[in-house]
Amino acid sequence: MMSKIRTSLVGAAALGTAVFALPAVGAQAQPAAPTTERTAVSSAGDVGAQAPTCWKKTIKIDGGKLKYKECSWNGKRSVTGTLNDTKGNGRCVHGKIVFVPSGVTDKYTDCGGKVTKISTGWWKAADAKVYLSG
């Protein structure tokens, strides 16, 4: 019984992209007409698809550290990373990301304890300026 199920699954998997319409009673199955609809594929191997270009940086000051990854893709920018108050002395550290030329600004604060995560999302911009202050 199990080998029949496996054979059926293998046979179904071997069909690949062939699509069959359900037959009427007494008729044979015929391949359905193929569609011309394309689905979006985000892999780098797809024609016309382009992966984001990213680079990592770290900014350190006395009492704080901001580690981030900035990515550029199709005229947009994104920044992700962490902000960390390294002294935990009650004096907070502040991170700020400004997208240029739009001026969209994201601000983050960490006052010790758990590290603050940074994630700006994608914004139309030619550059992202990242600042750290204490």
C-alpha positions as CSV (number, residue, x, y, z in Angstrom):
1,M,0.0,0.0,0.0
2,M,2.8,2.4,0.9
3,S,4.7,1.8,-2.3
4,K,1.6,2.6,-4.4
5,I,1.2,5.9,-2.6
6,R,4.9,6.7,-3.1
7,T,4.6,5.8,-6.8
8,S,1.6,8.0,-7.2
9,L,3.4,10.9,-5.5
10,V,6.5,10.4,-7.6
11,G,4.3,10.3,-10.7
12,A,2.5,13.5,-9.7
13,A,5.8,15.2,-8.9
14,A,7.2,14.1,-12.3
15,L,4.4,16.0,-14.0
16,G,6.1,19.3,-13.1
17,T,4.3,22.2,-14.7
18,A,1.8,20.1,-16.7
19,V,-1.8,20.9,-15.7
20,F,-4.7,18.5,-16.4
21,A,-8.3,19.4,-16.5
22,L,-10.8,16.9,-15.0
23,P,-12.3,14.8,-17.6
24,A,-16.1,14.3,-18.2
25,V,-17.4,10.8,-17.5
26,G,-16.0,8.4,-20.1
27,A,-13.5,11.0,-21.6
28,Q,-9.7,11.0,-21.4
29,A,-7.8,13.7,-19.5
30,Q,-6.3,16.4,-21.7
31,P,-3.6,18.9,-20.9
32,A,-5.1,22.3,-20.0
33,A,-4.0,25.3,-22.1
34,P,-0.9,27.0,-20.7
35,T,-1.2,30.5,-19.2
36,T,1.1,33.4,-20.1
37,E,0.9,34.9,-16.6
38,R,4.3,35.4,-14.9
39,T,4.8,35.3,-11.2
40,A,7.3,37.7,-9.6
41,V,10.4,35.9,-8.4
42,S,12.8,37.7,-6.2
43,S,15.8,35.5,-6.8
44,A,18.9,37.0,-8.3
45,G,18.7,34.4,-11.1
46,D,15.4,35.8,-12.4
47,V,15.8,38.0,-15.5
48,G,15.6,41.7,-14.5
49,A,15.7,40.9,-10.7
50,Q,18.4,42.7,-8.8
51,A,19.5,41.9,-5.3
52,P,20.0,44.8,-2.8
53,T,23.6,46.0,-2.3
54,C,24.4,46.2,1.4
55,W,27.3,47.2,3.6
56,K,27.9,47.0,7.4
57,K,29.3,49.7,9.6
58,T,29.9,50.4,13.3
59,I,29.9,53.8,15.1
60,K,31.4,53.9,18.6
61,I,31.4,56.7,21.1
62,D,32.3,56.7,24.8
63,G,29.3,54.8,26.3
64,G,27.6,53.7,23.1
65,K,27.8,51.6,19.9
66,L,25.6,51.6,16.8
67,K,26.1,48.6,14.5
68,Y,24.1,48.7,11.3
69,K,23.6,47.4,7.8
70,E,22.6,49.9,5.1
71,C,21.1,48.5,1.9
72,S,20.4,50.2,-1.5
73,W,17.9,48.8,-4.0
74,N,16.1,50.4,-6.9
75,G,16.5,53.9,-5.7
76,K,15.6,53.1,-2.1
77,R,17.5,52.7,1.2
78,S,17.0,50.7,4.3
79,V,19.0,50.6,7.6
80,T,18.8,47.7,10.2
81,G,21.0,47.1,13.2
82,T,21.4,47.6,16.9
83,L,21.9,50.5,19.3
84,N,23.7,49.7,22.6
85,D,24.4,51.8,25.7
86,T,27.7,50.1,26.6
87,K,28.1,51.7,30.1
88,G,24.6,51.3,31.5
89,N,25.2,54.3,33.7
90,G,21.8,55.9,33.3
91,R,22.9,58.2,30.5
92,C,21.2,57.1,27.3
93,V,22.7,57.0,23.8
94,H,20.7,58.1,20.7
95,G,20.8,57.0,17.2
96,K,19.3,58.9,14.3
97,I,18.9,58.0,10.6
98,V,18.2,60.7,8.0
99,F,17.2,59.7,4.5
100,V,18.6,62.1,1.9
101,P,17.1,64.0,0.1
102,S,13.6,63.2,1.5
103,G,14.5,64.2,5.0
104,V,12.6,61.2,6.5
105,T,14.1,60.7,10.0
106,D,14.0,57.7,12.4
107,K,15.2,58.2,16.0
108,Y,16.2,55.5,18.5
109,T,17.2,55.6,22.2
110,D,18.9,53.0,24.4
111,C,19.4,53.5,28.1
112,G,21.1,50.3,29.0
113,G,19.7,46.8,29.6
114,K,18.4,45.2,26.5
115,V,19.9,46.2,23.1
116,T,17.6,48.4,21.0
117,K,16.9,47.0,17.5
118,I,16.9,49.4,14.5
119,S,14.8,48.8,11.4
120,T,13.8,51.7,9.2
121,G,12.0,49.9,6.3
122,W,12.7,51.0,2.7
123,W,12.6,54.7,1.8
124,K,13.2,56.4,-1.5
125,A,16.5,58.0,-1.0
126,A,20.0,58.5,-2.5
127,D,21.7,58.2,0.9
128,A,21.1,57.4,4.5
129,K,23.0,59.5,7.1
130,V,23.5,57.6,10.4
131,Y,24.3,59.4,13.6
132,L,25.2,58.4,17.2
133,S,25.2,60.7,20.2
134,G,25.4,60.4,24.0
